[in-house]
Every structure is written in C-alpha cells, then in structure tokens.
Amino acid sequence: MISITGLSKVYSSSEGDFKALSDISLTIEDGEIYGIIGLSGAGKSSLLRCINMLERPTSGSVKIDGVDMTSLSESQIREKRKKIGMVFQHFNLLMNSTVFDNIAFPMRIAKKSKEEIRERVESLLQTVNLSQKANSYPSQLSGGEKQRVGIARALANSPDILLCDEATSALDPSTTDSILSLIRDINNKLGITVVIITHEMDVIKKVCTRVAVLEKGIVAEEKGIKELIKAPQSNTARRFLEVTGDVRAAEAV
C-alpha cells in the first residue's frame, strides 16, 4: 500500500519559491490501478516523482508498505526503488542498444547473473509480445513497440509498483488502447500496483478503479471512476469530462 500524508513540495530558485504540491493525502491500495489526472502544471509529475523519491518532499510523508520513504538514506532509497518500475512518456530507451539489452539494463545494474537475465528478458519479451524483436534497435520500432520495451524494462526487477508518467501521450488512439490493455493484463496477472498520471480522461476511464484530480498542486477531488463521471465536483474534472461528453450524458439522466 502507498500512503501519502500531508505531502508538500516547494521548488526554490533565484526568482523565489514555487509550491508545486500542497498538503496531498492519498491512499493507494495494493493491486489497484490508480489514476492521477490534471492539467499541465497541476503537479502530477511532481507527485509521481515524490512517490519514488526522485524528488524529496518538502514536508509530509510517503509510506510504501509501512516504510516511510522520506526517512531513508539515499542508499536505502536506491534499494527500495528497485521494486518501483517507471514507464516514461518518451520511452527513454538506449538508442544504441538492442531491445534485449534495453530490457536487461536494470538487471545488469542490479548485478544479476547472465542466465537469470537471459531467462527474465525472454519471459518479458513474451509478456509484451516482442519476442521477434529481441535483436532490433529502437530506431527500428514503432512508438507502441518502443513503449512495450519501456514497460518490459520497468518490470525487469519484478517490481511491486509500476508508475506510468503520461505513458500513452505520445501514441495514437489505437496504440494507446493496446498499451492500456497490456497494463491491465500485467496488473491482473502479476497483482502489481499501477499508478497512472495523465491528462487524458479516456485513459482513466479505461483502466483505473479510482482517480485523484489535481488542481494547482492540491487534490480537488478523489473518487471511483463511476462516481466521478456521475457527479464531478471540480472544474478540472468537469472540463475533462466535457471533452468526452460524459458531463452532458450525466446531466441528461
């Protein structure tokens, strides 16, 4: 379980302080697919980076399975981070490495044996339906295939949590659907907790069980997907739902 309590994040610069997050409190259950949605600048990426401690919160706590990540040393955080996979919007693949080597990279950093790496990579290639692309390079892949490699790499060290940072924003609608289907399958088969940040309501509707709506660094509302569609309370939620026609549909009932 991920428990976030009173979390705030302030960035300081020569131009002054900027409060990206203010008093965020959320609980994400084990095995859940949890969505975080908001407009650009709402604080989504800052929140995600605080969960895996790529950014240290200014105040508050992030507890994963009861362990307060904010109390850990850098070496302890690096160890905990091995169990937190990360999928990025722009893939972040090693362009001069094959698909096999991209997926193997985290395991080599973790000093796994060659045999263990080979078996794990082959299994992951099957999971993401890329067994025939093991020796291909990223430049030879479609956008959807690149993201599948990114997902396989994020799963390399058998994480308990998968964080998806706008993982479908660079993809066309049909490819987005296939990636979301893959994420749902991974969640079902492995029981892995998935946290998805996005500015696309369709992504939230298709895979998430609950959603937090961020507005200017605060949680404007948090509820189940059906409840959000039926009775959005925040301006941001209504704005997103109007794009998909859900607000008008709810008001017509």
C-alpha positions in Angstrom: 0.0 0.0 0.0 1.1 3.5 -0.8 0.1 6.0 1.9 0.8 9.7 1.2 0.1 12.1 4.1 0.4 15.9 4.2 2.8 15.9 1.3 4.1 19.3 0.0 6.8 20.1 -2.5 8.4 23.6 -2.9 10.9 24.4 -5.6 13.3 27.2 -4.8 15.0 29.4 -7.4 16.6 32.8 -7.8 13.1 34.1 -8.7 11.6 32.8 -5.5 9.7 29.7 -4.2 7.1 27.8 -6.2 4.7 25.4 -4.4 4.1 22.5 -6.7 2.2 20.4 -4.2 0.3 21.4 -1.1 -0.9 19.0 1.7 -1.5 16.0 -0.5 -3.0 13.0 1.3 -3.9 9.8 -0.7 -4.0 6.0 -0.1 -3.4 3.6 -3.0 -4.3 0.0 -2.3 -2.2 -3.0 -3.2 -3.1 -4.3 -6.7 -5.0 -1.2 -7.6 -4.8 0.7 -10.9 -5.0 4.3 -9.6 -5.2 7.4 -11.8 -3.9 10.9 -11.2 -5.3 13.4 -13.7 -4.8 17.2 -14.1 -4.0 19.9 -16.5 -0.4 20.8 -17.3 1.3 22.3 -14.3 -1.2 20.7 -11.8 1.6 18.8 -10.0 1.1 15.3 -11.4 4.7 14.6 -12.3 6.0 16.1 -9.1 3.7 13.8 -7.1 4.8 10.8 -9.0 8.5 11.7 -8.5 7.9 12.1 -4.8 6.4 8.6 -4.6 9.7 7.0 -5.9 11.8 9.7 -4.2 13.3 11.1 -7.3 12.1 14.3 -5.6 12.2 14.6 -1.9 9.1 16.1 -0.5 9.5 19.4 1.4 7.2 18.1 4.1 4.8 15.2 4.7 5.4 11.5 4.2 5.3 8.8 1.6 4.9 5.3 3.1 5.2 2.2 1.0 4.2 -1.0 2.8 4.6 0.9 6.1 8.1 2.2 5.3 8.4 6.0 5.4 10.5 6.7 2.2 11.3 10.2 3.5 13.2 8.8 6.5 15.5 6.6 4.3 19.1 7.4 3.3 20.0 7.7 -0.4 21.4 4.2 -0.5 18.3 2.8 1.2 16.1 4.7 -1.3 18.0 3.2 -4.2 17.4 -0.2 -2.8 13.7 0.4 -2.4 13.5 1.9 -5.8 14.4 -1.4 -7.4 10.9 -2.5 -6.6 9.3 0.5 -8.2 9.2 0.4 -12.0 8.8 3.6 -14.1 7.4 4.0 -17.6 8.0 7.3 -19.3 6.1 9.3 -21.9 9.1 9.4 -24.4 10.3 5.9 -23.7 13.9 6.8 -22.6 15.4 3.9 -24.4 19.1 3.4 -25.0 19.2 4.0 -28.8 22.5 2.2 -29.4 21.3 -0.9 -27.5 19.1 -3.7 -28.8 15.7 -4.4 -27.3 17.2 -7.3 -25.3 19.9 -5.1 -23.9 17.4 -2.3 -23.0 15.3 -4.7 -21.0 18.4 -6.3 -19.4 19.9 -3.0 -18.4 18.3 -2.7 -14.9 19.2 -6.3 -14.1 22.8 -5.7 -15.1 22.9 -2.7 -12.8 21.5 -5.0 -10.0 24.3 -7.4 -10.8 22.1 -10.4 -11.7 23.7 -13.4 -13.4 23.8 -13.7 -17.2 21.5 -16.8 -17.0 19.0 -15.1 -14.8 19.0 -12.0 -17.1 18.5 -14.2 -20.2 15.6 -16.1 -18.7 13.9 -13.0 -17.4 14.3 -11.0 -20.6 12.9 -13.8 -22.7 9.9 -14.1 -20.4 9.3 -10.3 -20.5 9.6 -10.3 -24.3 6.8 -12.8 -24.4 4.7 -10.8 -21.9 4.9 -7.7 -24.1 4.6 -9.6 -27.4 8.0 -8.7 -28.7 9.9 -12.0 -28.9 10.7 -11.4 -32.5 12.2 -8.0 -31.8 14.9 -9.0 -29.3 17.8 -8.0 -31.6 16.2 -4.9 -33.1 17.2 -1.4 -32.2 14.8 1.3 -31.0 15.0 3.2 -34.3 13.5 0.1 -36.0 10.5 0.0 -33.7 7.1 1.8 -33.8 6.0 4.0 -31.0 3.9 1.3 -29.5 6.7 -1.2 -29.7 9.1 1.3 -28.0 6.6 1.7 -25.2 6.3 -2.1 -24.8 10.1 -2.2 -24.4 9.8 0.5 -21.8 7.2 -1.5 -19.9 9.3 -4.7 -20.1 12.3 -2.8 -18.8 10.2 -1.3 -15.9 9.2 -4.9 -15.0 12.7 -6.3 -15.2 13.4 -6.4 -11.5 10.0 -7.7 -10.6 8.6 -4.5 -9.0 5.7 -4.3 -6.7 4.7 -0.9 -8.1 4.5 0.4 -11.6 4.5 4.2 -12.1 3.3 5.4 -15.5 4.2 9.0 -16.4 2.0 10.0 -19.3 2.9 6.7 -20.8 0.4 6.9 -23.7 0.6 10.6 -24.5 2.9 10.2 -27.5 0.8 7.4 -29.0 -2.1 7.3 -31.4 -5.5 6.1 -30.1 -5.3 2.5 -31.3 -1.8 2.1 -30.0 -2.9 3.7 -26.7 -5.6 1.1 -26.4 -3.2 -1.8 -26.9 -0.8 -0.3 -24.3 -3.6 0.1 -21.8 -4.7 -3.4 -22.4 -1.2 -4.6 -21.7 -1.1 -2.7 -18.5 -4.4 -4.1 -17.4 -3.2 -7.7 -18.2 0.0 -7.1 -16.2 -2.0 -5.9 -13.3 -4.3 -8.9 -13.4 -1.6 -11.5 -13.8 1.0 -10.1 -11.5 -1.1 -8.2 -9.0 1.2 -5.3 -9.4 0.0 -1.8 -8.1 -0.2 0.6 -11.0 -0.2 4.4 -10.7 -1.0 6.3 -13.9 -0.7 10.1 -14.4 -2.3 11.5 -17.4 -4.3 14.5 -18.9 -6.5 12.1 -20.9 -9.8 11.1 -19.3 -10.3 8.2 -21.7 -7.1 6.6 -20.2 -8.6 6.9 -16.7 -11.9 5.5 -17.8 -10.5 2.5 -19.5 -8.2 1.1 -16.8 -8.4 2.9 -13.5 -10.5 2.0 -10.5 -10.1 5.3 -8.6 -8.8 8.7 -9.6 -7.4 11.8 -7.9 -8.0 15.1 -9.7 -5.2 17.6 -9.1 -5.7 21.4 -9.4 -2.7 23.7 -8.9 -1.0 21.3 -6.5 -3.9 20.2 -4.4 -6.3 17.3 -4.6 -9.6 18.8 -5.9 -11.4 15.5 -5.6 -10.8 11.8 -5.3 -13.3 9.0 -6.0 -14.2 6.0 -8.1 -14.4 6.4 -11.8 -18.2 5.8 -12.0 -18.8 8.3 -9.2 -16.6 10.9 -10.9 -18.4 10.6 -14.2 -21.8 10.8 -12.4 -21.1 13.7 -10.2 -17.8 15.6 -10.9 -17.2 18.3 -8.2 -14.1 20.1 -9.5 -13.8 22.4 -12.5 -10.9 20.3 -13.8 -12.9 17.1 -13.8 -15.9 18.7 -15.5 -13.6 20.1 -18.1 -12.1 16.7 -18.9 -15.5 15.0 -18.9 -17.0 17.6 -21.2 -14.4 16.7 -23.8 -15.6 13.1 -23.7 -19.3 14.0 -23.5 -19.7 12.4 -20.1 -20.8 15.5 -18.2 -23.6 16.1 -20.7 -24.6 12.5 -20.5 -24.8 12.6 -16.7 -26.8 15.8 -16.7 -29.3 14.3 -19.1 -30.1 11.4 -16.7 
